[in-house]
Amino acid sequence: MNQLSQARTGSNLVFISANGGMGVMGRLTDMGLIPGEKIKVLHNTGHGQVTVNIKGSKVAIGHGLAQKIVVREE
């Protein structure tokens, strides 16, 4: 399992969990990210925002938050 911040552009991932408190989980749930949800990485340079597709919506996630998101390859 890896952090979203380390994923390559074009990767198809599955959201596993997040390393953070209730605030982090609430924020991710508001974005539509729940365990088992599929994520496609649209843009990631390794620093700065990670742009992903979640349920057909384009979402930009800050690098700090992306480091807390645990994913696996689909």
PDB file of N, H, CA, C and O in Angstrom:
ATOM      1  N   MET A   1       0.845  -1.181   0.000  1.00  0.00           N
ATOM      2  CA  MET A   1       0.000   0.000   0.000  1.00  0.00           C
ATOM      3  C   MET A   1       0.884   1.236   0.000  1.00  0.00           C
ATOM      4  O   MET A   1       1.965   1.250   0.589  1.00  0.00           O
ATOM      5  N   ASN A   2       0.406   2.260  -0.666  1.00  0.00           N
ATOM      6  H   ASN A   2      -0.472   2.249  -1.144  1.00  0.00           H
ATOM      7  CA  ASN A   2       1.168   3.496  -0.840  1.00  0.00           C
ATOM      8  C   ASN A   2       0.342   4.708  -0.466  1.00  0.00           C
ATOM      9  O   ASN A   2      -0.860   4.616  -0.218  1.00  0.00           O
ATOM     10  N   GLN A   3       1.012   5.839  -0.431  1.00  0.00           N
ATOM     11  H   GLN A   3       1.989   5.913  -0.633  1.00  0.00           H
ATOM     12  CA  GLN A   3       0.339   7.113  -0.236  1.00  0.00           C
ATOM     13  C   GLN A   3      -0.077   7.656  -1.597  1.00  0.00           C
ATOM     14  O   GLN A   3       0.610   7.438  -2.595  1.00  0.00           O
ATOM     15  N   LEU A   4      -1.203   8.364  -1.635  1.00  0.00           N
ATOM     16  H   LEU A   4      -1.761   8.542  -0.825  1.00  0.00           H
ATOM     17  CA  LEU A   4      -1.663   8.975  -2.874  1.00  0.00           C
ATOM     18  C   LEU A   4      -0.622   9.951  -3.415  1.00  0.00           C
ATOM     19  O   LEU A   4      -0.477  10.088  -4.630  1.00  0.00           O
ATOM     20  N   SER A   5       0.096  10.620  -2.537  1.00  0.00           N
ATOM     21  H   SER A   5      -0.021  10.509  -1.551  1.00  0.00           H
ATOM     22  CA  SER A   5       1.100  11.604  -2.970  1.00  0.00           C
ATOM     23  C   SER A   5       2.225  10.970  -3.787  1.00  0.00           C
ATOM     24  O   SER A   5       2.932  11.678  -4.505  1.00  0.00           O
ATOM     25  N   GLN A   6       2.405   9.643  -3.693  1.00  0.00           N
ATOM     26  H   GLN A   6       1.830   9.068  -3.110  1.00  0.00           H
ATOM     27  CA  GLN A   6       3.465   8.952  -4.420  1.00  0.00           C
ATOM     28  C   GLN A   6       2.984   8.299  -5.709  1.00  0.00           C
ATOM     29  O   GLN A   6       3.789   7.745  -6.457  1.00  0.00           O
ATOM     30  N   ALA A   7       1.681   8.355  -5.979  1.00  0.00           N
ATOM     31  H   ALA A   7       1.026   8.804  -5.371  1.00  0.00           H
ATOM     32  CA  ALA A   7       1.118   7.688  -7.153  1.00  0.00           C
ATOM     33  C   ALA A   7       1.509   8.414  -8.442  1.00  0.00           C
ATOM     34  O   ALA A   7       1.647   9.636  -8.469  1.00  0.00           O
ATOM     35  N   ARG A   8       1.680   7.638  -9.495  1.00  0.00           N
ATOM     36  H   ARG A   8       1.568   6.645  -9.474  1.00  0.00           H
ATOM     37  CA  ARG A   8       2.034   8.212 -10.796  1.00  0.00           C
ATOM     38  C   ARG A   8       0.797   8.661 -11.558  1.00  0.00           C
ATOM     39  O   ARG A   8      -0.285   8.097 -11.395  1.00  0.00           O
ATOM     40  N   THR A   9       0.968   9.675 -12.386  1.00  0.00           N
ATOM     41  H   THR A   9       1.847  10.133 -12.518  1.00  0.00           H
ATOM     42  CA  THR A   9      -0.100  10.134 -13.265  1.00  0.00           C
ATOM     43  C   THR A   9      -0.565   8.955 -14.114  1.00  0.00           C
ATOM     44  O   THR A   9       0.253   8.211 -14.653  1.00  0.00           O
ATOM     45  N   GLY A  10      -1.878   8.788 -14.230  1.00  0.00           N
ATOM     46  H   GLY A  10      -2.543   9.393 -13.791  1.00  0.00           H
ATOM     47  CA  GLY A  10      -2.457   7.707 -15.004  1.00  0.00           C
ATOM     48  C   GLY A  10      -2.763   6.460 -14.198  1.00  0.00           C
ATOM     49  O   GLY A  10      -3.377   5.528 -14.718  1.00  0.00           O
ATOM     50  N   SER A  11      -2.349   6.422 -12.939  1.00  0.00           N
ATOM     51  H   SER A  11      -1.851   7.179 -12.516  1.00  0.00           H
ATOM     52  CA  SER A  11      -2.583   5.242 -12.096  1.00  0.00           C
ATOM     53  C   SER A  11      -4.060   5.083 -11.765  1.00  0.00           C
ATOM     54  O   SER A  11      -4.778   6.060 -11.554  1.00  0.00           O
ATOM     55  N   ASN A  12      -4.491   3.840 -11.725  1.00  0.00           N
ATOM     56  H   ASN A  12      -3.908   3.046 -11.897  1.00  0.00           H
ATOM     57  CA  ASN A  12      -5.831   3.495 -11.253  1.00  0.00           C
ATOM     58  C   ASN A  12      -5.657   2.880  -9.869  1.00  0.00           C
ATOM     59  O   ASN A  12      -4.964   1.877  -9.703  1.00  0.00           O
ATOM     60  N   LEU A  13      -6.299   3.499  -8.879  1.00  0.00           N
ATOM     61  H   LEU A  13      -6.863   4.314  -9.014  1.00  0.00           H
ATOM     62  CA  LEU A  13      -6.085   3.135  -7.486  1.00  0.00           C
ATOM     63  C   LEU A  13      -7.398   2.837  -6.784  1.00  0.00           C
ATOM     64  O   LEU A  13      -8.477   3.134  -7.295  1.00  0.00           O
ATOM     65  N   VAL A  14      -7.284   2.250  -5.613  1.00  0.00           N
ATOM     66  H   VAL A  14      -6.407   2.008  -5.198  1.00  0.00           H
ATOM     67  CA  VAL A  14      -8.429   2.032  -4.732  1.00  0.00           C
ATOM     68  C   VAL A  14      -8.093   2.663  -3.387  1.00  0.00           C
ATOM     69  O   VAL A  14      -7.025   2.414  -2.828  1.00  0.00           O
ATOM     70  N   PHE A  15      -9.004   3.478  -2.870  1.00  0.00           N
ATOM     71  H   PHE A  15      -9.871   3.681  -3.324  1.00  0.00           H
ATOM     72  CA  PHE A  15      -8.827   4.128  -1.570  1.00  0.00           C
ATOM     73  C   PHE A  15      -8.983   3.087  -0.470  1.00  0.00           C
ATOM     74  O   PHE A  15      -9.982   2.369  -0.421  1.00  0.00           O
ATOM     75  N   ILE A  16      -7.988   3.009   0.415  1.00  0.00           N
ATOM     76  H   ILE A  16      -7.177   3.592   0.375  1.00  0.00           H
ATOM     77  CA  ILE A  16      -8.010   2.057   1.527  1.00  0.00           C
ATOM     78  C   ILE A  16      -8.395   2.749   2.829  1.00  0.00           C
ATOM     79  O   ILE A  16      -9.359   2.356   3.486  1.00  0.00           O
ATOM     80  N   SER A  17      -7.635   3.785   3.201  1.00  0.00           N
ATOM     81  H   SER A  17      -6.852   4.104   2.668  1.00  0.00           H
ATOM     82  CA  SER A  17      -7.879   4.474   4.463  1.00  0.00           C
ATOM     83  C   SER A  17      -7.126   5.800   4.455  1.00  0.00           C
ATOM     84  O   SER A  17      -6.486   6.167   3.470  1.00  0.00           O
ATOM     85  N   ALA A  18      -7.219   6.504   5.574  1.00  0.00           N
ATOM     86  H   ALA A  18      -7.739   6.206   6.374  1.00  0.00           H
ATOM     87  CA  ALA A  18      -6.482   7.764   5.724  1.00  0.00           C
ATOM     88  C   ALA A  18      -5.862   7.798   7.111  1.00  0.00           C
ATOM     89  O   ALA A  18      -6.474   7.382   8.095  1.00  0.00           O
ATOM     90  N   ASN A  19      -4.645   8.298   7.168  1.00  0.00           N
ATOM     91  H   ASN A  19      -4.148   8.636   6.368  1.00  0.00           H
ATOM     92  CA  ASN A  19      -3.950   8.472   8.440  1.00  0.00           C
ATOM     93  C   ASN A  19      -4.277   9.860   8.963  1.00  0.00           C
ATOM     94  O   ASN A  19      -3.618  10.838   8.609  1.00  0.00           O
ATOM     95  N   GLY A  20      -5.274   9.939   9.788  1.00  0.00           N
ATOM     96  H   GLY A  20      -5.810   9.145  10.076  1.00  0.00           H
ATOM     97  CA  GLY A  20      -5.685  11.228  10.326  1.00  0.00           C
ATOM     98  C   GLY A  20      -6.909  11.055  11.199  1.00  0.00           C
ATOM     99  O   GLY A  20      -7.444   9.953  11.328  1.00  0.00           O
ATOM    100  N   GLY A  21      -7.339  12.123  11.783  1.00  0.00           N
ATOM    101  H   GLY A  21      -6.905  13.017  11.679  1.00  0.00           H
ATOM    102  CA  GLY A  21      -8.479  12.085  12.681  1.00  0.00           C
ATOM    103  C   GLY A  21      -9.808  12.190  11.959  1.00  0.00           C
ATOM    104  O   GLY A  21      -9.895  12.027  10.741  1.00  0.00           O
ATOM    105  N   MET A  22     -10.824  12.460  12.730  1.00  0.00           N
ATOM    106  H   MET A  22     -10.754  12.592  13.719  1.00  0.00           H
ATOM    107  CA  MET A  22     -12.181  12.561  12.199  1.00  0.00           C
ATOM    108  C   MET A  22     -12.309  13.690  11.184  1.00  0.00           C
ATOM    109  O   MET A  22     -13.090  13.582  10.239  1.00  0.00           O
ATOM    110  N   GLY A  23     -11.556  14.767  11.365  1.00  0.00           N
ATOM    111  H   GLY A  23     -10.922  14.854  12.133  1.00  0.00           H
ATOM    112  CA  GLY A  23     -11.611  15.882  10.420  1.00  0.00           C
ATOM    113  C   GLY A  23     -11.150  15.476   9.039  1.00  0.00           C
ATOM    114  O   GLY A  23     -11.765  15.845   8.038  1.00  0.00           O
ATOM    115  N   VAL A  24     -10.061  14.710   8.980  1.00  0.00           N
ATOM    116  H   VAL A  24      -9.562  14.410   9.793  1.00  0.00           H
ATOM    117  CA  VAL A  24      -9.537  14.231   7.695  1.00  0.00           C
ATOM    118  C   VAL A  24     -10.544  13.296   7.040  1.00  0.00           C
ATOM    119  O   VAL A  24     -10.855  13.447   5.859  1.00  0.00           O
ATOM    120  N   MET A  25     -11.053  12.336   7.796  1.00  0.00           N
ATOM    121  H   MET A  25     -10.800  12.214   8.756  1.00  0.00           H
ATOM    122  CA  MET A  25     -12.019  11.388   7.236  1.00  0.00           C
ATOM    123  C   MET A  25     -13.296  12.088   6.785  1.00  0.00           C
ATOM    124  O   MET A  25     -13.864  11.733   5.752  1.00  0.00           O
ATOM    125  N   GLY A  26     -13.751  13.073   7.546  1.00  0.00           N
ATOM    126  H   GLY A  26     -13.289  13.361   8.385  1.00  0.00           H
ATOM    127  CA  GLY A  26     -14.943  13.824   7.160  1.00  0.00           C
ATOM    128  C   GLY A  26     -14.732  14.589   5.867  1.00  0.00           C
ATOM    129  O   GLY A  26     -15.616  14.633   5.012  1.00  0.00           O
ATOM    130  N   ARG A  27     -13.573  15.183   5.728  1.00  0.00           N
ATOM    131  H   ARG A  27     -12.855  15.148   6.423  1.00  0.00           H
ATOM    132  CA  ARG A  27     -13.254  15.939   4.516  1.00  0.00           C
ATOM    133  C   ARG A  27     -13.210  15.018   3.295  1.00  0.00           C
ATOM    134  O   ARG A  27     -13.722  15.360   2.229  1.00  0.00           O
ATOM    135  N   LEU A  28     -12.593  13.850   3.464  1.00  0.00           N
ATOM    136  H   LEU A  28     -12.177  13.572   4.329  1.00  0.00           H
ATOM    137  CA  LEU A  28     -12.513  12.897   2.359  1.00  0.00           C
ATOM    138  C   LEU A  28     -13.888  12.340   2.001  1.00  0.00           C
ATOM    139  O   LEU A  28     -14.203  12.167   0.823  1.00  0.00           O
ATOM    140  N   THR A  29     -14.698  12.063   3.003  1.00  0.00           N
ATOM    141  H   THR A  29     -14.442  12.204   3.960  1.00  0.00           H
ATOM    142  CA  THR A  29     -16.054  11.580   2.754  1.00  0.00           C
ATOM    143  C   THR A  29     -16.857  12.624   1.985  1.00  0.00           C
ATOM    144  O   THR A  29     -17.627  12.277   1.090  1.00  0.00           O
ATOM    145  N   ASP A  30     -16.685  13.893   2.324  1.00  0.00           N
ATOM    146  H   ASP A  30     -16.059  14.175   3.051  1.00  0.00           H
ATOM    147  CA  ASP A  30     -17.365  14.970   1.606  1.00  0.00           C
ATOM    148  C   ASP A  30     -16.959  15.017   0.132  1.00  0.00           C
ATOM    149  O   ASP A  30     -17.748  15.428  -0.719  1.00  0.00           O
ATOM    150  N   MET A  31     -15.721  14.593  -0.170  1.00  0.00           N
ATOM    151  H   MET A  31     -15.080  14.259   0.521  1.00  0.00           H
ATOM    152  CA  MET A  31     -15.238  14.539  -1.558  1.00  0.00           C
ATOM    153  C   MET A  31     -15.737  13.295  -2.284  1.00  0.00           C
ATOM    154  O   MET A  31     -15.569  13.178  -3.498  1.00  0.00           O
ATOM    155  N   GLY A  32     -16.349  12.366  -1.553  1.00  0.00           N
ATOM    156  H   GLY A  32     -16.486  12.461  -0.567  1.00  0.00           H
ATOM    157  CA  GLY A  32     -16.809  11.125  -2.159  1.00  0.00           C
ATOM    158  C   GLY A  32     -15.838   9.979  -1.992  1.00  0.00           C
ATOM    159  O   GLY A  32     -16.016   8.919  -2.593  1.00  0.00           O
ATOM    160  N   LEU A  33     -14.808  10.179  -1.179  1.00  0.00           N
ATOM    161  H   LEU A  33     -14.663  11.039  -0.690  1.00  0.00           H
ATOM    162  CA  LEU A  33     -13.809   9.135  -0.953  1.00  0.00           C
ATOM    163  C   LEU A  33     -14.187   8.302   0.261  1.00  0.00           C
ATOM    164  O   LEU A  33     -14.096   8.760   1.400  1.00  0.00           O
ATOM    165  N   ILE A  34     -14.607   7.083   0.003  1.00  0.00           N
ATOM    166  H   ILE A  34     -14.680   6.711  -0.922  1.00  0.00           H
ATOM    167  CA  ILE A  34     -14.897   6.128   1.058  1.00  0.00           C
ATOM    168  C   ILE A  34     -14.065   4.877   0.770  1.00  0.00           C
ATOM    169  O   ILE A  34     -13.689   4.648  -0.380  1.00  0.00           O
ATOM    170  N   PRO A  35     -13.772   4.071   1.778  1.00  0.00           N
ATOM    171  CA  PRO A  35     -12.968   2.864   1.532  1.00  0.00           C
ATOM    172  C   PRO A  35     -13.554   2.016   0.403  1.00  0.00           C
ATOM    173  O   PRO A  35     -14.754   1.746   0.364  1.00  0.00           O
ATOM    174  N   GLY A  36     -12.677   1.604  -0.515  1.00  0.00           N
ATOM    175  H   GLY A  36     -11.702   1.823  -0.484  1.00  0.00           H
ATOM    176  CA  GLY A  36     -13.081   0.817  -1.671  1.00  0.00           C
ATOM    177  C   GLY A  36     -13.344   1.640  -2.924  1.00  0.00           C
ATOM    178  O   GLY A  36     -13.501   1.086  -4.012  1.00  0.00           O
ATOM    179  N   GLU A  37     -13.394   2.957  -2.775  1.00  0.00           N
ATOM    180  H   GLU A  37     -13.267   3.407  -1.891  1.00  0.00           H
ATOM    181  CA  GLU A  37     -13.677   3.848  -3.914  1.00  0.00           C
ATOM    182  C   GLU A  37     -12.510   3.865  -4.890  1.00  0.00           C
ATOM    183  O   GLU A  37     -11.348   3.901  -4.484  1.00  0.00           O
ATOM    184  N   LYS A  38     -12.827   3.840  -6.176  1.00  0.00           N
ATOM    185  H   LYS A  38     -13.770   3.811  -6.506  1.00  0.00           H
ATOM    186  CA  LYS A  38     -11.797   3.882  -7.216  1.00  0.00           C
ATOM    187  C   LYS A  38     -11.372   5.321  -7.493  1.00  0.00           C
ATOM    188  O   LYS A  38     -12.191   6.239  -7.495  1.00  0.00           O
ATOM    189  N   ILE A  39     -10.076   5.494  -7.726  1.00  0.00           N
ATOM    190  H   ILE A  39      -9.410   4.747  -7.724  1.00  0.00           H
ATOM    191  CA  ILE A  39      -9.475   6.807  -7.983  1.00  0.00           C
ATOM    192  C   ILE A  39      -8.591   6.686  -9.217  1.00  0.00           C
ATOM    193  O   ILE A  39      -7.831   5.727  -9.347  1.00  0.00           O
ATOM    194  N   LYS A  40      -8.687   7.655 -10.123  1.00  0.00           N
ATOM    195  H   LYS A  40      -9.304   8.435 -10.017  1.00  0.00           H
ATOM    196  CA  LYS A  40      -7.766   7.733 -11.257  1.00  0.00           C
ATOM    197  C   LYS A  40      -6.929   8.992 -11.070  1.00  0.00           C
ATOM    198  O   LYS A  40      -7.476  10.084 -10.917  1.00  0.00           O
ATOM    199  N   VAL A  41      -5.599   8.847 -11.082  1.00  0.00           N
ATOM    200  H   VAL A  41      -5.155   7.959 -11.207  1.00  0.00           H
ATOM    201  CA  VAL A  41      -4.712   9.996 -10.922  1.00  0.00           C
ATOM    202  C   VAL A  41      -4.581  10.690 -12.273  1.00  0.00           C
ATOM    203  O   VAL A  41      -4.084  10.101 -13.233  1.00  0.00           O
ATOM    204  N   LEU A  42      -5.025  11.939 -12.344  1.00  0.00           N
ATOM    205  H   LEU A  42      -5.429  12.418 -11.564  1.00  0.00           H
ATOM    206  CA  LEU A  42      -4.968  12.713 -13.583  1.00  0.00           C
ATOM    207  C   LEU A  42      -3.660  13.476 -13.720  1.00  0.00           C
ATOM    208  O   LEU A  42      -3.137  13.639 -14.822  1.00  0.00           O
ATOM    209  N   HIS A  43      -3.127  13.950 -12.571  1.00  0.00           N
ATOM    210  H   HIS A  43      -3.552  13.817 -11.675  1.00  0.00           H
ATOM    211  CA  HIS A  43      -1.884  14.731 -12.603  1.00  0.00           C
ATOM    212  C   HIS A  43      -1.210  14.686 -11.238  1.00  0.00           C
ATOM    213  O   HIS A  43      -1.824  14.991 -10.216  1.00  0.00           O
ATOM    214  N   ASN A  44       0.064  14.300 -11.240  1.00  0.00           N
ATOM    215  H   ASN A  44       0.563  14.052 -12.071  1.00  0.00           H
ATOM    216  CA  ASN A  44       0.854  14.323 -10.014  1.00  0.00           C
ATOM    217  C   ASN A  44       2.313  14.497 -10.387  1.00  0.00           C
ATOM    218  O   ASN A  44       2.887  13.664 -11.089  1.00  0.00           O
ATOM    219  N   THR A  45       2.909  15.579  -9.918  1.00  0.00           N
ATOM    220  H   THR A  45       2.443  16.256  -9.348  1.00  0.00           H
ATOM    221  CA  THR A  45       4.325  15.838 -10.190  1.00  0.00           C
ATOM    222  C   THR A  45       5.219  15.396  -9.036  1.00  0.00           C
ATOM    223  O   THR A  45       6.443  15.486  -9.130  1.00  0.00           O
ATOM    224  N   GLY A  46       4.613  14.918  -7.949  1.00  0.00           N
ATOM    225  H   GLY A  46       3.619  14.844  -7.873  1.00  0.00           H
ATOM    226  CA  GLY A  46       5.390  14.502  -6.783  1.00  0.00           C
ATOM    227  C   GLY A  46       5.467  15.579  -5.717  1.00  0.00           C
ATOM    228  O   GLY A  46       5.922  15.315  -4.604  1.00  0.00           O
ATOM    229  N   HIS A  47       5.035  16.771  -6.034  1.00  0.00           N
ATOM    230  H   HIS A  47       4.665  16.985  -6.938  1.00  0.00           H
ATOM    231  CA  HIS A  47       4.929  17.859  -5.058  1.00  0.00           C
ATOM    232  C   HIS A  47       3.778  18.741  -5.501  1.00  0.00           C
ATOM    233  O   HIS A  47       3.432  18.755  -6.682  1.00  0.00           O
ATOM    234  N   GLY A  48       3.195  19.459  -4.599  1.00  0.00           N
ATOM    235  H   GLY A  48       3.477  19.448  -3.640  1.00  0.00           H
ATOM    236  CA  GLY A  48       2.022  20.270  -4.943  1.00  0.00           C
ATOM    237  C   GLY A  48       0.767  19.405  -4.987  1.00  0.00           C
ATOM    238  O   GLY A  48       0.744  18.296  -4.454  1.00  0.00           O
ATOM    239  N   GLN A  49      -0.260  19.921  -5.620  1.00  0.00           N
ATOM    240  H   GLN A  49      -0.241  20.822  -6.053  1.00  0.00           H
ATOM    241  CA  GLN A  49      -1.551  19.242  -5.685  1.00  0.00           C
ATOM    242  C   GLN A  49      -1.498  17.952  -6.487  1.00  0.00           C
ATOM    243  O   GLN A  49      -0.707  17.805  -7.418  1.00  0.00           O
ATOM    244  N   VAL A  50      -2.364  17.023  -6.098  1.00  0.00           N
ATOM    245  H   VAL A  50      -3.006  17.142  -5.341  1.00  0.00           H
ATOM    246  CA  VAL A  50      -2.591  15.803  -6.872  1.00  0.00           C
ATOM    247  C   VAL A  50      -4.014  15.929  -7.421  1.00  0.00           C
ATOM    248  O   VAL A  50      -4.965  16.083  -6.655  1.00  0.00           O
ATOM    249  N   THR A  51      -4.155  15.864  -8.727  1.00  0.00           N
ATOM    250  H   THR A  51      -3.382  15.739  -9.349  1.00  0.00           H
ATOM    251  CA  THR A  51      -5.470  15.961  -9.346  1.00  0.00           C
ATOM    252  C   THR A  51      -5.950  14.554  -9.671  1.00  0.00           C
ATOM    253  O   THR A  51      -5.258  13.782 -10.334  1.00  0.00           O
ATOM    254  N   VAL A  52      -7.154  14.235  -9.188  1.00  0.00           N
ATOM    255  H   VAL A  52      -7.716  14.862  -8.649  1.00  0.00           H
ATOM    256  CA  VAL A  52      -7.703  12.893  -9.353  1.00  0.00           C
ATOM    257  C   VAL A  52      -9.135  12.955  -9.871  1.00  0.00           C
ATOM    258  O   VAL A  52      -9.794  13.993  -9.813  1.00  0.00           O
ATOM    259  N   ASN A  53      -9.591  11.824 -10.376  1.00  0.00           N
ATOM    260  H   ASN A  53      -9.055  10.981 -10.424  1.00  0.00           H
ATOM    261  CA  ASN A  53     -10.979  11.672 -10.779  1.00  0.00           C
ATOM    262  C   ASN A  53     -11.628  10.725  -9.783  1.00  0.00           C
ATOM    263  O   ASN A  53     -11.190   9.588  -9.609  1.00  0.00           O
ATOM    264  N   ILE A  54     -12.684  11.213  -9.128  1.00  0.00           N
ATOM    265  H   ILE A  54     -13.039  12.137  -9.269  1.00  0.00           H
ATOM    266  CA  ILE A  54     -13.438  10.418  -8.161  1.00  0.00           C
ATOM    267  C   ILE A  54     -14.893  10.458  -8.587  1.00  0.00           C
ATOM    268  O   ILE A  54     -15.499  11.529  -8.614  1.00  0.00           O
ATOM    269  N   LYS A  55     -15.457   9.318  -8.918  1.00  0.00           N
ATOM    270  H   LYS A  55     -14.964   8.448  -8.897  1.00  0.00           H
ATOM    271  CA  LYS A  55     -16.871   9.235  -9.321  1.00  0.00           C
ATOM    272  C   LYS A  55     -17.199  10.207 -10.450  1.00  0.00           C
ATOM    273  O   LYS A  55     -18.279  10.798 -10.454  1.00  0.00           O
ATOM    274  N   GLY A  56     -16.295  10.382 -11.399  1.00  0.00           N
ATOM    275  H   GLY A  56     -15.418   9.903 -11.395  1.00  0.00           H
ATOM    276  CA  GLY A  56     -16.538  11.249 -12.538  1.00  0.00           C
ATOM    277  C   GLY A  56     -16.275  12.718 -12.285  1.00  0.00           C
ATOM    278  O   GLY A  56     -16.481  13.536 -13.181  1.00  0.00           O
ATOM    279  N   SER A  57     -15.827  13.080 -11.093  1.00  0.00           N
ATOM    280  H   SER A  57     -15.660  12.415 -10.365  1.00  0.00           H
ATOM    281  CA  SER A  57     -15.521  14.471 -10.764  1.00  0.00           C
ATOM    282  C   SER A  57     -14.020  14.673 -10.635  1.00  0.00           C
ATOM    283  O   SER A  57     -13.317  13.839 -10.064  1.00  0.00           O
ATOM    284  N   LYS A  58     -13.539  15.776 -11.165  1.00  0.00           N
ATOM    285  H   LYS A  58     -14.110  16.454 -11.629  1.00  0.00           H
ATOM    286  CA  LYS A  58     -12.120  16.137 -11.062  1.00  0.00           C
ATOM    287  C   LYS A  58     -11.915  16.875  -9.740  1.00  0.00           C
ATOM    288  O   LYS A  58     -12.567  17.884  -9.472  1.00  0.00           O
ATOM    289  N   VAL A  59     -10.989  16.351  -8.909  1.00  0.00           N
ATOM    290  H   VAL A  59     -10.459  15.531  -9.126  1.00  0.00           H
ATOM    291  CA  VAL A  59     -10.752  16.907  -7.581  1.00  0.00           C
ATOM    292  C   VAL A  59      -9.259  17.144  -7.393  1.00  0.00           C
ATOM    293  O   VAL A  59      -8.449  16.267  -7.692  1.00  0.00           O
ATOM    294  N   ALA A  60      -8.889  18.325  -6.900  1.00  0.00           N
ATOM    295  H   ALA A  60      -9.547  19.037  -6.657  1.00  0.00           H
ATOM    296  CA  ALA A  60      -7.498  18.632  -6.572  1.00  0.00           C
ATOM    297  C   ALA A  60      -7.321  18.453  -5.067  1.00  0.00           C
ATOM    298  O   ALA A  60      -8.047  19.041  -4.265  1.00  0.00           O
ATOM    299  N   ILE A  61      -6.341  17.628  -4.704  1.00  0.00           N
ATOM    300  H   ILE A  61      -5.752  17.150  -5.356  1.00  0.00           H
ATOM    301  CA  ILE A  61      -6.060  17.341  -3.297  1.00  0.00           C
ATOM    302  C   ILE A  61      -4.667  17.866  -2.979  1.00  0.00           C
ATOM    303  O   ILE A  61      -3.708  17.530  -3.674  1.00  0.00           O
ATOM    304  N   GLY A  62      -4.545  18.670  -1.957  1.00  0.00           N
ATOM    305  H   GLY A  62      -5.324  18.943  -1.393  1.00  0.00           H
ATOM    306  CA  GLY A  62      -3.263  19.231  -1.556  1.00  0.00           C
ATOM    307  C   GLY A  62      -2.276  18.135  -1.176  1.00  0.00           C
ATOM    308  O   GLY A  62      -2.668  17.045  -0.760  1.00  0.00           O
ATOM    309  N   HIS A  63      -0.997  18.438  -1.325  1.00  0.00           N
ATOM    310  H   HIS A  63      -0.679  19.323  -1.663  1.00  0.00           H
ATOM    311  CA  HIS A  63       0.055  17.450  -1.082  1.00  0.00           C
ATOM    312  C   HIS A  63       0.011  16.906   0.349  1.00  0.00           C
ATOM    313  O   HIS A  63       0.185  15.705   0.552  1.00  0.00           O
ATOM    314  N   GLY A  64      -0.214  17.758   1.329  1.00  0.00           N
ATOM    315  H   GLY A  64      -0.355  18.734   1.164  1.00  0.00           H
ATOM    316  CA  GLY A  64      -0.272  17.322   2.732  1.00  0.00           C
ATOM    317  C   GLY A  64      -1.376  16.312   2.971  1.00  0.00           C
ATOM    318  O   GLY A  64      -1.168  15.308   3.652  1.00  0.00           O
ATOM    319  N   LEU A  65      -2.544  16.573   2.415  1.00  0.00           N
ATOM    320  H   LEU A  65      -2.712  17.388   1.861  1.00  0.00           H
ATOM    321  CA  LEU A  65      -3.660  15.636   2.559  1.00  0.00           C
ATOM    322  C   LEU A  65      -3.390  14.361   1.759  1.00  0.00           C
ATOM    323  O   LEU A  65      -3.709  13.266   2.222  1.00  0.00           O
ATOM    324  N   ALA A  66      -2.812  14.487   0.577  1.00  0.00           N
ATOM    325  H   ALA A  66      -2.553  15.376   0.201  1.00  0.00           H
ATOM    326  CA  ALA A  66      -2.499  13.320  -0.262  1.00  0.00           C
ATOM    327  C   ALA A  66      -1.518  12.378   0.439  1.00  0.00           C
ATOM    328  O   ALA A  66      -1.555  11.168   0.215  1.00  0.00           O
ATOM    329  N   GLN A  67      -0.642  12.926   1.287  1.00  0.00           N
ATOM    330  H   GLN A  67      -0.612  13.909   1.469  1.00  0.00           H
ATOM    331  CA  GLN A  67       0.300  12.090   2.039  1.00  0.00           C
ATOM    332  C   GLN A  67      -0.406  11.240   3.091  1.00  0.00           C
ATOM    333  O   GLN A  67       0.134  10.221   3.521  1.00  0.00           O
ATOM    334  N   LYS A  68      -1.594  11.640   3.508  1.00  0.00           N
ATOM    335  H   LYS A  68      -2.033  12.468   3.158  1.00  0.00           H
ATOM    336  CA  LYS A  68      -2.351  10.915   4.529  1.00  0.00           C
ATOM    337  C   LYS A  68      -3.259   9.843   3.940  1.00  0.00           C
ATOM    338  O   LYS A  68      -3.793   9.012   4.675  1.00  0.00           O
ATOM    339  N   ILE A  69      -3.439   9.853   2.620  1.00  0.00           N
ATOM    340  H   ILE A  69      -3.005  10.527   2.023  1.00  0.00           H
ATOM    341  CA  ILE A  69      -4.368   8.931   1.959  1.00  0.00           C
ATOM    342  C   ILE A  69      -3.631   7.662   1.544  1.00  0.00           C
ATOM    343  O   ILE A  69      -2.660   7.712   0.790  1.00  0.00           O
ATOM    344  N   VAL A  70      -4.108   6.522   2.050  1.00  0.00           N
ATOM    345  H   VAL A  70      -4.897   6.482   2.663  1.00  0.00           H
ATOM    346  CA  VAL A  70      -3.514   5.228   1.749  1.00  0.00           C
ATOM    347  C   VAL A  70      -4.305   4.574   0.619  1.00  0.00           C
ATOM    348  O   VAL A  70      -5.526   4.438   0.702  1.00  0.00           O
ATOM    349  N   VAL A  71      -3.596   4.169  -0.440  1.00  0.00           N
ATOM    350  H   VAL A  71      -2.604   4.279  -0.507  1.00  0.00           H
ATOM    351  CA  VAL A  71      -4.219   3.578  -1.614  1.00  0.00           C
ATOM    352  C   VAL A  71      -3.464   2.307  -2.020  1.00  0.00           C
ATOM    353  O   VAL A  71      -2.360   2.042  -1.544  1.00  0.00           O
ATOM    354  N   ARG A  72      -4.080   1.542  -2.899  1.00  0.00           N
ATOM    355  H   ARG A  72      -4.977   1.757  -3.285  1.00  0.00           H
ATOM    356  CA  ARG A  72      -3.405   0.400  -3.521  1.00  0.00           C
ATOM    357  C   ARG A  72      -3.730   0.423  -5.004  1.00  0.00           C
ATOM    358  O   ARG A  72      -4.743   0.986  -5.420  1.00  0.00           O
ATOM    359  N   GLU A  73      -2.853  -0.200  -5.805  1.00  0.00           N
ATOM    360  H   GLU A  73      -2.031  -0.657  -5.467  1.00  0.00           H
ATOM    361  CA  GLU A  73      -3.096  -0.298  -7.238  1.00  0.00           C
ATOM    362  C   GLU A  73      -4.334  -1.149  -7.472  1.00  0.00           C
ATOM    363  O   GLU A  73      -4.579  -2.122  -6.759  1.00  0.00           O
ATOM    364  N   GLU A  74      -5.106  -0.772  -8.474  1.00  0.00           N
ATOM    365  H   GLU A  74      -4.908   0.018  -9.053  1.00  0.00           H
ATOM    366  CA  GLU A  74      -6.304  -1.543  -8.815  1.00  0.00           C
ATOM    367  C   GLU A  74      -5.919  -2.757  -9.629  1.00  0.00           C
ATOM    368  O   GLU A  74      -6.786  -3.540 -10.018  1.00  0.00           O
TER     369      GLU A  74
END
